Amino acid sequence: MDERRQDTARQAALDYHEFPRPGKLEIRATKPLANGRDLSRAYSPGVAEACLEIKADPANASRFTARGNLVAVVTNGTAVLGLGNIGAAASKPVMEGKAVLFKKFANIDCFDIEVDQPDPEKLADIVCALEPTFGAINLEDIKAPDCFIVERLCRERMNIPVFHDDQHGTAIVVGAAATNALRVAGKNFEDIKVVSTGGGAAGIACLNMLLKLGVKRENVWLCDIHGLVYEGRAEDMNPQKSEFAQASDLRSLADVIEGADLFLGLSGPGVLKSALVGKMASRPIIFALANPTPEILPDEVRSVAPDAIIATGRSDFPNQVNNVLCFPFIFRGALDVGATTINDEMEIACVEGIAALARATTAAEAAAAYRGETLTFGPDYLIPKPFDPRLVGIVSSSVARAAMESGVATRPIADLDAYKRQLDGSVFRSALIMRPVFEAAATCQRRLVFAEGEDERVLRAANAMLEETTDVPILIGRPDVIATRAERAGLPIRPEKDFEIVNPENDPRYRDYWETYHQLMARRGVSPDIARAIMRTNTTAIAAVMVSRGEADSMICGTFGQYNWHLQYVRQVLARGGLHPVGALSMIILEDGPLFVADTQCHNDPTPEQVMETVEGAARHVRRFGLTPKIALCAHSQFGNLDTYTGRKMRAALELLDAREPDFMYDGEMHVDAALDPELRERIFPGSRLEGAANVLVFPGTDAASGVRNALKMRASGLEVGPILMGMGNRAHIVTPSITARGLLNMSVLAGTPVAHYS
């Protein structure tokens, strides 16, 4: 069975690399090349202008070419993973994979370069000659001690960052894990004894990092395959190992492990025996990082030291020391400030950023990617997960700051807070477009009630509200269930302590709520018994009653169930005093910007008057995001060319809008392609009142609007903010079951913005 599984996994890995096209990388153009004008700018003669600017000032290469965001991953294939010296060509899949990680986690473009050159000095010559092409160099999988030579020569001769990830990337992640492990164990760097196995590049770099963090050199005991590295030893020595030679008569790992606080293994399987763990200090820290089989398995450690703190290099155990936590983000920060090198200050900033993130509340996105794992800071969660989207903002901005403060930045960033927001916006695609709404919401404090308060997404959104906004969450749900789920999710928030709870099963306001609901609905067939039952079981109705009574300013519901089911209770309780549901507006964030779609939920077959209201409501809400509304009324008919039902409806809505003389751009009826392509629209209907591409598409029914919304989400990787319920004075919003915790946070901020900001 195990052999079959291994064969299946092997074939799956090979298929992944071969299909649908070989390899993991491609080159894509970033500029249009559709006509002669584009060609003349991309190449001759226009390209000469960029060449002359760079000749006048070489720094302009980062303005006019991709160099400032381009990294070379360079190897000679002499120490690839655990495969050894497999040669340059065989190393290419690994280097392509490294390039993919650069792009995925930090949006850095990368070329992999495999060089058939075993001589370290000649390899350094080749790498140095590449400086005009790249903004930074990532050395990879070069055997020790050659890697030390290559890196030293390149750093001495090149004026761009050179970073050997096998050394420094591993060292940075180990430094972050050690920082937090010592915090958990209640120990300090300057007091601990460190025993390490493995005198290779990664092992030496990790020890140097621990020294930078405060470990005393005399407390470091380095062992390799020949035993302790001691003063006077001649066998298999190099200058890097000699730095850690001890003046001692001890010779073996068993001799030196007594009283050790931290074991650092970067050697091979089975090197550390459980009996040796028993000789270590109390609450030992075991970093067994050999791959694929560590120096000792976690179960073996715990059989001797149940309170041990353990990290490995494997993903199937807690605390995986993975270089991807480091290298994309340290390069991102270095490139963005034009750093000439990566120095100690930048590496320490990276350590501190990674360690601090592990101590923060886990991101909802990371929790979703690692469902079933406990991601709460402690012995089994010392470092964050690679898919935590906050890494790029926290770590890269820390690195950029350190580069500037240490004097190696050639393009200092004036506003580091804005830079961090920009980085966050690269992973939280809604961050930049939501910024005006967050700023408006910060001007006041509003109470927001979540109807489905037991949902983990709601709990994460509530926690984020308390961390990032001034608004006050109120959750409807059973307190014991909410407390259990918050704890299971690793969230620090607790009912009544951090937020108010409404318990449908037992709340002192129950009588007030059902009487209020009965009073509102008595002439619509709702008896007192029905009102009592609804206030015991229907959390959407409870939330609406709370808003109606002034106990909350707005409500959010819809994380499960059908939209119109929730809408009926919003209508029953809150559609009064001129408020009524106008339509649902979804903002879809696409690669080239946001596109708004309406009405995606409320009116299946709206009247012309309802279409008009939807258009006006959409214009108001688009302005909340700091955008100028450009609204297209869409239909199968185009500028009157078909006498269809939807065409007549949209033309009638257009006439109603014209009579009201609104202060925003709109036109119709038209096809979606004409709405989004100004040149096409000009050919079909010269002189349209719309200028440029429309950013709002209003459809004649929910079938069309919802279909476009879902197609953009699923096939164009669109990220939805919404749906925003228009016409209810911001007192109620109904989301959909596909919403994420980040989406709920966005909706809470929209709900937390006073009506005066957008009406």
VENSUL-V735870 format. One line per field, one symbol per residue. ss: DSSP state (A for helix, B for strand, O for the rest). burial: I if it has 9 or more other ideal C-beta (glycine too) atoms within 8 Angstrom, else O. Layout:
BEGIN
ss: ???
burial: ???
END
This chain:
BEGIN
ss: OAAAAAAAAAAAAAAAAAOOOOOOOOOOOOOOOOOAAAAAAAOOOOAAAAAAAAAAOAAAAAAAOAAAABBBBBBOOOOBOOOBOOOOAAAAAAAAAAAAAAAAAAOOBBBBBBOOOOOAAAAAAAAAOOOOOOOBBBBOOOOOOAAAAAAAAAAAAOOOBBBBAAAAAAAAAAAAAAAAAAAAAOOOAAAOOBBBBOOOAAAAAAAAAAAAOOOOAAABBBBBOOBBOBOOOOOOOOAAAAOOOBOOOOOOAAAAOOOOOBBBBOOOOOOOOAAAAOOOOOOOBBBBOOOOOOOOOAAAAAAAOOOOBBBBOOOOOOOBOOAAAOAAAAAAAAAAOOBOOOOAAAAAAAAAAAAAAAAOOOOAAAAAAOOOOOOOOBOOBOOOOOOOOOAAAAAAAAAAAAAAAOOOBOOOOOOAAAAAAAAAAAAOOOAAAAAAAAAAAOOOOOBBBBOOOOOAAAAAAAAAAAAAOOOBBBBBOOAAAAAAAAAAOOOOOOBOOOBBBBOOOOOOOAAAAAAAAAAAAAAAOOOAAAAAAAAAAOAAAAAAAAAAOOOOOBBBBOOOOOAAAAAAAAAAAAOOOOOOOOBBBBBBBBOOBBBBBBOOOOOOOOOAAAAAAAAAAAAAAAAAOOOOOBBBBBOOOOOOOOOOAAAAAAAAAAAAAAAAOOOOBBBBBBOAAAAAOAAAAAAAOOOOOOOOOOOBBBOOOAAAAAAAAAAAAAAOOOBBBBBBBBOOOOOBBBOOOOOOAAAAAAAAAAAOOOAAAOO
burial: OOOOOOOOOOOOOOOOIOOOOOOOOOOOOOOOOOOOOIIIIIOOOIIOOIOOIIOOOOIIIIOOIOIIIIIIIIIIIIIIOOOOOOOIOIIIIIIIIIIIIIIOIIOIIIIIIIIOIOOIOOIIOIIIOIIOOIIIIIIIIIOIIIIIIIIOIIIOOIOIIIIIIIIIIIIIIIIIIIIIIIOIIOOOIOOIIIIIIIIOIIIIIIIIIIIIIIIOOOIIIIIIOOOIIIOOIOOOOOOIIIOIIIOOOIOIIOIIIOOIIIIIIIIOOOIIOIOIIOIIOOIIIIIIIIIOOIIIOIOIIIOIIOOIIIIIIIOOIIIIIIIIIIIIIIIIIIIIIIIOIIIOIIIIIIIIIIIIIIOOOIIIIIIOOIOOOOIOIOIOIIIIOIOIIIIIIIIIIIIIIIIIOIOIIOIOIOOIOOIIIIIIIOIOIIIOIIIIIIOIIOOOOIIIIIIIIIIIIIIIIIIIIIOOIOIIIIIIIIIOIIIOIIOOIIIOIOIOOOIOIIIIOOIOOIOOIIIIIIOIIOOOOIOOOOIIOIIOOOIIIIIIIIIIIOOIIIIIIIIOOOIOIIIOIIIIIIIOOOIOIIIIIIIIIIOOOIIIIIIIIIIOOIOIOIIIIIIIIIIIIIIIIOOOIIIIIIIOIIOOOOOIOIIIIIIIIIIIIOOOOIOIIIIIIIIIOIIOIIOIIIOIIOOOOIOOOIIIIIIIIIOIIIOIIOIIIOOIOIIIIIIIIIIIOIIIIIIOOOIIIIIIIIIIIIIIIIOOIIO
END
